[in-house]
């Protein structure tokens, strides 16, 4: 593993305090995210991962949807903390919505019946790899991000707002932006508890 690759993985941290002072243009950002997802692996090269990149007012609208949705279900006395958290995500420059196309997954299940039970699992692997790849690529450019999971609560409203295919299943939301406050020190569990090596 190259020292640079490991450095970028280490820099990929959960950053909550974000704002909108990025050096990359929207075109450069979109190009970076698209390129990285295209190169992320998928089973049978199925390319099940889909992404929606929200910037500017569209970014704001996503987190308004989240606020509207959660306000209806979170107890009133607890909602201010929820609103503050969502406002933090809304303050970011943009958000990547990660989806998996279930029509592709079902097609693979039909075509390769022997592996039918595995394709939904492999689809989850694909989105995880796409998420890590984007997160690491953003970190390489000094852009902070976090990974959120307000799905399935916001799924229907998100699909309606941006007229997305019914087959796209929302898996995660990644707000990103310039770093206001860095992440704290990361703690690692003992290697002997985590790894086994046999040679």
C-alpha positions as CSV (number, residue, x, y, z in Angstrom):
1,X,0.0,0.0,0.0
2,X,1.5,3.3,-1.0
3,X,2.1,5.9,1.7
4,X,-0.2,8.4,-0.1
5,X,-3.1,6.0,-0.3
6,X,-2.9,5.2,3.4
7,X,-2.6,8.9,4.2
8,X,-5.8,9.7,2.3
9,X,-7.6,6.8,4.1
10,X,-6.5,8.2,7.4
11,X,-7.6,11.7,6.5
12,X,-11.1,10.4,5.6
13,X,-12.9,11.1,8.9
14,X,-16.4,12.0,10.0
15,X,-16.5,15.8,9.9
16,X,-19.7,17.4,11.1
17,X,-18.7,21.1,11.2
18,X,-18.8,22.1,7.5
19,X,-19.4,25.2,5.4
20,X,-19.3,26.3,1.8
21,X,-15.8,27.7,1.2
22,X,-14.5,25.2,-1.3
23,X,-11.6,25.7,-3.7
24,X,-13.0,23.3,-6.4
25,X,-15.5,24.4,-8.9
26,X,-18.9,22.7,-9.1
27,X,-17.8,21.2,-12.4
28,X,-14.6,19.8,-10.8
29,X,-16.6,18.4,-7.8
30,X,-19.1,16.7,-10.0
31,X,-16.5,15.3,-12.2
32,X,-14.5,13.9,-9.3
33,X,-17.5,12.3,-7.7
34,X,-18.7,10.8,-11.0
35,X,-15.3,9.5,-11.9
36,X,-14.7,7.8,-8.5
37,X,-18.1,6.1,-8.5
38,X,-17.5,4.8,-12.0
39,X,-14.3,3.2,-10.9
40,X,-15.7,1.6,-7.7
41,X,-16.1,-2.2,-8.1
42,X,-19.4,-4.0,-8.3
43,X,-20.3,-7.7,-8.6
44,X,-20.4,-9.0,-12.2
45,X,-19.5,-5.4,-13.2
46,X,-23.2,-4.7,-12.6
47,X,-22.7,-1.0,-11.8
48,X,-25.8,-0.9,-9.5
49,X,-24.7,2.3,-7.8
50,X,-26.5,5.5,-8.6
51,X,-25.8,9.0,-7.2
52,X,-27.6,12.3,-7.0
53,X,-25.3,15.3,-6.3
54,X,-27.1,18.2,-4.7
55,X,-25.6,21.7,-4.6
56,X,-26.8,25.2,-3.6
57,X,-30.6,25.5,-3.2
58,X,-31.0,21.8,-4.0
59,X,-28.7,21.0,-1.0
60,X,-30.8,23.2,1.2
61,X,-34.0,21.6,0.0
62,X,-32.8,18.1,0.9
63,X,-32.3,19.0,4.5
64,X,-35.6,20.9,4.6
65,X,-37.2,17.7,3.6
66,X,-35.4,15.9,6.4
67,X,-36.5,18.5,8.9
68,X,-40.1,18.3,7.8
69,X,-40.1,14.6,8.0
70,X,-38.4,14.3,11.4
71,X,-40.5,17.1,12.9
72,X,-43.6,15.0,12.3
73,X,-42.2,12.0,14.3
74,X,-39.7,13.4,16.8
75,X,-41.1,14.4,20.2
76,X,-41.5,18.2,20.4
77,X,-39.1,18.6,23.4
78,X,-36.4,16.6,21.5
79,X,-36.8,18.2,18.1
80,X,-34.6,21.3,18.7
81,X,-31.6,19.1,19.0
82,X,-32.6,17.2,15.8
83,X,-33.1,20.5,14.0
84,X,-29.7,21.8,15.0
85,X,-28.1,18.6,13.7
86,X,-29.9,18.8,10.4
87,X,-29.0,22.5,10.1
88,X,-25.4,21.5,10.4
89,X,-25.7,19.2,7.4
90,X,-27.6,21.9,5.6
91,X,-24.7,24.3,6.1
92,X,-22.4,22.0,4.0
93,X,-21.6,22.8,0.4
94,X,-23.5,19.8,-1.0
95,X,-24.7,16.3,-0.4
96,X,-24.2,13.1,-2.4
97,X,-27.2,10.8,-2.2
98,X,-26.2,7.2,-2.8
99,X,-28.7,4.8,-4.3
100,X,-28.7,1.2,-5.5
101,X,-30.8,0.3,-8.6
102,X,-33.1,-2.5,-7.6
103,X,-34.1,-3.3,-11.2
104,X,-30.5,-4.2,-12.0
105,X,-30.3,-6.3,-8.8
106,X,-33.5,-8.2,-9.8
107,X,-32.3,-8.7,-13.3
108,X,-29.2,-10.3,-12.0
109,X,-31.2,-12.5,-9.7
110,X,-33.2,-13.7,-12.6
111,X,-30.2,-14.2,-14.9
112,X,-28.1,-15.9,-12.4
113,X,-30.6,-17.8,-10.2
114,X,-27.9,-19.8,-8.4
115,X,-26.6,-16.6,-6.8
116,X,-30.0,-14.9,-6.4
117,X,-29.8,-14.5,-2.6
118,X,-26.4,-12.9,-2.9
119,X,-27.1,-10.1,-5.3
120,X,-28.8,-7.8,-2.7
121,X,-25.8,-8.4,-0.4
122,X,-23.4,-7.7,-3.2
123,X,-25.3,-4.5,-4.0
124,X,-24.8,-3.3,-0.5
125,X,-21.1,-4.0,-0.9
126,X,-21.1,-1.9,-4.1
127,X,-22.7,1.1,-2.4
128,X,-20.3,0.8,0.5
129,X,-17.3,0.8,-1.8
130,X,-18.7,3.8,-3.8
131,X,-19.2,5.7,-0.5
132,X,-15.7,5.0,0.8
133,X,-14.2,5.9,-2.6
134,X,-16.0,9.2,-2.8
135,X,-15.3,10.0,0.9
136,X,-11.6,9.3,0.5
137,X,-11.4,11.3,-2.8
138,X,-13.0,14.3,-1.1
139,X,-10.6,14.0,1.8
140,X,-7.7,14.0,-0.7
141,X,-8.9,17.4,-1.8
142,X,-9.2,18.7,1.8
143,X,-13.0,18.4,1.8
144,X,-14.7,17.1,4.9
145,X,-17.8,14.8,4.9
146,X,-19.9,12.5,7.0
147,X,-22.2,9.6,6.2
148,X,-25.9,9.9,7.2
149,X,-28.8,7.5,7.0
150,X,-32.2,9.2,7.1
151,X,-33.5,6.6,4.7
152,X,-36.1,5.2,4.5
153,X,-37.8,8.1,6.3
154,X,-37.1,10.6,3.5
155,X,-37.1,8.2,0.5
156,X,-40.5,9.0,-1.0
157,X,-40.2,12.7,-0.7
158,X,-36.7,12.6,-2.1
159,X,-37.8,10.6,-5.1
160,X,-40.7,12.9,-5.7
161,X,-38.7,16.1,-5.3
162,X,-36.1,15.1,-7.9
163,X,-38.3,12.8,-10.0
164,X,-36.1,9.8,-9.5
165,X,-36.8,6.2,-10.7
166,X,-38.9,4.0,-8.4
167,X,-36.2,1.3,-8.6
168,X,-33.5,3.6,-7.0
169,X,-33.2,2.6,-3.3
170,X,-31.7,5.3,-1.1
171,X,-28.8,3.9,1.0
172,X,-27.0,6.9,2.4
173,X,-26.5,10.7,2.4
174,X,-23.0,12.3,2.4
175,X,-23.0,16.0,3.2
176,X,-19.6,17.6,2.3
177,X,-17.9,20.9,2.5
178,X,-15.0,22.9,3.8
179,X,-13.8,21.9,7.2
180,X,-14.7,24.2,10.0
181,X,-13.5,22.0,12.9
182,X,-11.4,18.8,12.3
183,X,-12.3,15.4,13.7
184,X,-10.9,14.4,17.1
185,X,-8.2,11.8,17.6
186,X,-9.2,8.4,16.4
187,X,-8.8,5.4,18.7
188,X,-7.9,2.0,17.4
189,X,-8.7,-1.3,19.1
190,X,-5.8,-3.7,19.6
191,X,-4.6,-5.5,16.5
192,X,-4.6,-8.8,18.3
193,X,-8.4,-8.5,18.9
194,X,-9.1,-7.6,15.3
195,X,-6.8,-9.6,13.1
196,X,-5.7,-13.2,12.6
197,X,-2.8,-14.0,10.4
198,X,-1.9,-17.6,9.2
199,X,1.1,-18.3,7.0
